[in-house]
C-alpha cells in the first residue's frame, strides 16, 4: 500500500476507534467533530484519498458505508485498551477499580500526546472550551503543567476539570470555561490539592 499523510492516518484511526467502540464506522460529520475539520468536504477528501490508496472501501449511497480493508499494520500495531473513569469515589485513587466504568480500544497515537486513561465529563463547566457532558477527555498523568493547560485536579476528595492558572507560589486558580460557573481559588497552605494529569484530547460519542 502507498504511504499516507498524517491527517489521513488520523482519519483512518478515527474510523478504527468508532468500529472498536460502537461496531459501526463514523459518518463524515462524526469525523469532522472528532478531528476538528470545518466541513464534511474535508473528511470526504481524506476518505477518498484513503480509498484510492487501498486502505478503505466506500459504499455509495450510505453515510456509514466505510470499511477498513484488511488490518493495516499502521492501525493494528498501535491499538491499546484504555480505562474509562466515571464519577470518582470520594477519597479513592482515580484509577481504582470502582471508578472504572469500562475500557475502550484507541490507537495510542490518536492524539498529539500519549495518554493514560479517559475521564468521562460531568457537568458543563468547560463547555466554552468545547468540552461537553459525557465527553471522554484523554488524560495524561503528569505534573508538568503550565498556565492555560486544561487539568484534572483533585481538591480534597473532589475531582474537577478546569484551566490551570498559578497566581503565586501558594495560590492556584482553576478557571471554568462557562460564565455560569465560578473559578476556584486554591490556597495550597490550607487545602489538599493535587494535579491528576492534563487533557491531551477528546472523544465524543454523539
KOLFI-921046 format. One record per residue (C-alpha): x, y, z; residue number from 1; residue in one letter. Coordinates in steps of 0.1 Angstrom, whole numbers, plus 5000, padded with zeros to 4 digits. Each point is the difference from the previous one (the first is absolute). Layout:
N
- X, Y, Z, NUM, A
...
END
This chain:
206
- 5000, 5000, 5000, 1, X
- 5010, 5036, 4994, 2, X
- 5011, 5022, 5029, 3, X
- 4974, 5023, 5015, 4, X
- 5003, 5035, 5015, 5, X
- 4996, 5008, 5037, 6, X
- 4965, 5013, 4995, 7, X
- 4990, 4969, 4980, 8, X
- 5014, 4978, 5028, 9, X
- 4979, 5019, 5025, 10, X
- 4969, 4995, 4979, 11, X
- 5008, 4963, 4997, 12, X
- 5006, 4997, 5038, 13, X
- 4967, 5018, 5006, 14, X
- 4982, 4974, 4979, 15, X
- 5017, 4972, 5020, 16, X
- 4991, 5016, 5033, 17, X
- 4963, 5003, 4990, 18, X
- 5000, 4964, 4988, 19, X
- 5015, 4988, 5033, 20, X
- 4978, 5021, 5022, 21, X
- 4966, 4998, 4982, 22, X
- 5002, 4972, 4975, 23, X
- 4994, 5023, 4971, 24, X
- 5020, 5027, 4981, 25, X
- 4997, 5037, 5005, 26, X
- 4981, 5023, 4977, 27, X
- 5017, 5029, 4983, 28, X
- 4985, 5023, 5026, 29, X
- 5014, 4978, 5028, 30, X
- 5035, 5002, 4985, 31, X
- 4997, 5038, 4998, 32, X
- 4990, 5002, 5037, 33, X
- 5028, 4977, 5012, 34, X
- 5028, 5015, 4979, 35, X
- 4989, 5036, 4998, 36, X
- 4994, 5003, 4963, 37, X
- 4979, 5029, 4990, 38, X
- 4978, 4982, 4974, 39, X
- 4991, 4965, 4989, 40, X
- 5018, 5007, 4968, 41, X
- 5033, 4999, 5018, 42, X
- 4992, 4966, 5014, 43, X
- 4988, 4988, 4966, 44, X
- 5033, 5011, 4984, 45, X
- 5020, 4979, 5025, 46, X
- 4977, 4971, 4997, 47, X
- 5003, 4999, 4962, 48, X
- 5038, 5002, 5003, 49, X
- 5000, 4971, 5024, 50, X
- 4977, 4980, 4976, 51, X
- 5023, 5008, 4971, 52, X
- 5030, 4988, 5019, 53, X
- 4982, 4967, 5009, 54, X
- 4995, 5005, 5038, 55, X
- 4962, 5002, 5000, 56, X
- 4970, 4993, 4978, 57, X
- 4971, 5024, 4997, 58, X
- 4965, 4988, 4992, 59, X
- 4980, 5027, 4981, 60, X
- 4965, 5011, 5012, 61, X
- 5006, 4995, 5037, 62, X
- 5015, 5024, 5026, 63, X
- 5017, 4971, 5019, 64, X
- 5011, 4980, 4970, 65, X
- 5037, 4999, 5010, 66, X
- 5020, 4969, 5007, 67, X
- 5037, 4995, 5006, 68, X
- 5016, 4976, 4976, 69, X
- 5019, 4972, 5018, 70, X
- 5018, 5010, 5031, 71, X
- 5026, 5026, 4992, 72, X
- 5031, 4998, 5021, 73, X
- 4999, 5037, 5006, 74, X
- 4968, 4997, 5019, 75, X
- 5003, 4965, 5014, 76, X
- 5033, 5006, 5017, 77, X
- 4990, 5031, 5019, 78, X
- 4967, 4988, 5015, 79, X
- 4998, 5001, 5038, 80, X
- 4973, 4996, 5026, 81, X
- 4994, 5029, 5023, 82, X
- 4978, 5002, 5031, 83, X
- 4970, 5024, 5000, 84, X
- 4997, 5017, 5034, 85, X
- 4966, 5011, 5011, 86, X
- 4991, 5019, 5032, 87, X
- 5030, 4996, 5023, 88, X
- 4990, 4986, 5034, 89, X
- 5010, 5024, 5029, 90, X
- 5035, 4993, 5013, 91, X
- 5008, 4972, 4975, 92, X
- 5028, 5001, 4975, 93, X
- 4988, 5010, 4965, 94, X
- 5009, 4967, 4984, 95, X
- 4985, 4979, 5028, 96, X
- 4979, 4971, 4987, 97, X
- 4968, 5014, 5014, 98, X
- 5004, 5031, 4978, 99, X
- 5005, 4982, 4967, 100, X
- 4967, 4999, 4980, 101, X
- 5015, 4981, 4971, 102, X
- 5029, 4998, 4976, 103, X
- 5003, 5010, 4964, 104, X
- 5025, 4994, 4973, 105, X
- 5017, 5030, 4985, 106, X
- 5032, 5005, 4979, 107, X
- 5026, 5013, 5024, 108, X
- 5011, 5026, 4974, 109, X
- 4964, 5013, 4994, 110, X
- 5009, 5032, 5018, 111, X
- 5032, 5021, 4998, 112, X
- 5011, 4987, 5034, 113, X
- 5000, 4966, 5017, 114, X
- 4973, 4996, 5027, 115, X
- 4990, 4976, 5028, 116, X
- 4962, 5000, 5003, 117, X
- 4968, 5016, 4991, 118, X
- 4980, 5020, 5025, 119, X
- 4962, 5003, 4994, 120, X
- 4990, 5036, 5004, 121, X
- 4972, 5010, 5024, 122, X
- 4984, 5034, 4997, 123, X
- 5005, 5030, 4977, 124, X
- 5026, 5021, 5017, 125, X
- 5024, 4997, 4970, 126, X
- 4974, 5002, 4972, 127, X
- 5016, 5032, 4985, 128, X
- 5032, 4980, 4996, 129, X
- 4980, 4975, 4979, 130, X
- 4998, 4974, 5029, 131, X
- 4964, 4988, 5005, 132, X
- 4984, 4976, 5025, 133, X
- 5007, 4964, 4993, 134, X
- 5030, 5008, 4978, 135, X
- 5031, 4979, 5005, 136, X
- 5031, 5020, 5009, 137, X
- 5033, 4983, 4992, 138, X
- 5021, 5005, 5031, 139, X
- 5038, 4999, 5002, 140, X
- 5013, 4994, 5035, 141, X
- 5026, 5027, 5005, 142, X
- 5010, 5027, 5024, 143, X
- 5015, 5021, 4973, 144, X
- 4973, 5026, 4998, 145, X
- 5001, 5036, 4986, 146, X
- 4975, 5028, 5001, 147, X
- 4972, 4995, 4976, 148, X
- 5001, 4962, 5001, 149, X
- 4967, 4982, 5005, 150, X
- 5007, 4979, 5031, 151, X
- 4983, 4973, 5020, 152, X
- 5004, 5012, 5036, 153, X
- 4991, 4985, 5033, 154, X
- 4988, 5023, 5028, 155, X
- 4996, 4981, 5032, 156, X
- 4978, 4971, 4988, 157, X
- 4986, 5017, 4969, 158, X
- 5014, 4996, 4964, 159, X
- 4994, 5028, 4976, 160, X
- 5010, 5011, 4964, 161, X
- 5011, 5037, 4997, 162, X
- 5025, 5023, 4984, 163, X
- 5031, 5003, 5022, 164, X
- 5014, 5034, 5011, 165, X
- 5027, 5005, 5026, 166, X
- 4993, 5033, 5018, 167, X
- 5030, 4998, 5023, 168, X
- 5023, 4974, 5016, 169, X
- 4972, 4991, 5025, 170, X
- 4968, 5008, 4980, 171, X
- 4985, 4983, 4970, 172, X
- 4969, 5009, 4981, 173, X
- 4980, 4974, 4981, 174, X
- 4980, 5018, 4973, 175, X
- 4967, 4988, 4986, 176, X
- 4991, 5005, 4963, 177, X
- 4964, 5009, 5007, 178, X
- 4989, 5033, 5015, 179, X
- 4974, 4982, 5021, 180, X
- 5027, 4984, 5020, 181, X
- 5024, 5017, 5025, 182, X
- 5037, 4995, 4999, 183, X
- 5016, 4981, 5028, 184, X
- 5027, 5016, 5021, 185, X
- 5024, 4976, 5017, 186, X
- 5021, 5009, 5030, 187, X
- 5027, 4974, 5000, 188, X
- 5008, 5006, 5037, 189, X
- 4965, 4991, 5010, 190, X
- 4984, 4977, 4974, 191, X
- 5009, 4965, 4990, 192, X
- 5007, 5004, 4963, 193, X
- 5016, 4978, 4973, 194, X
- 5002, 5000, 4962, 195, X
- 4989, 4966, 4987, 196, X
- 5010, 5008, 4964, 197, X
- 4992, 5021, 4970, 198, X
- 4976, 4998, 4971, 199, X
- 5017, 4991, 4967, 200, X
- 4969, 4992, 4979, 201, X
- 4963, 4993, 4999, 202, X
- 4977, 4973, 4987, 203, X
- 4962, 5007, 4995, 204, X
- 4976, 4971, 4997, 205, X
- 4972, 5019, 4983, 206, X
END
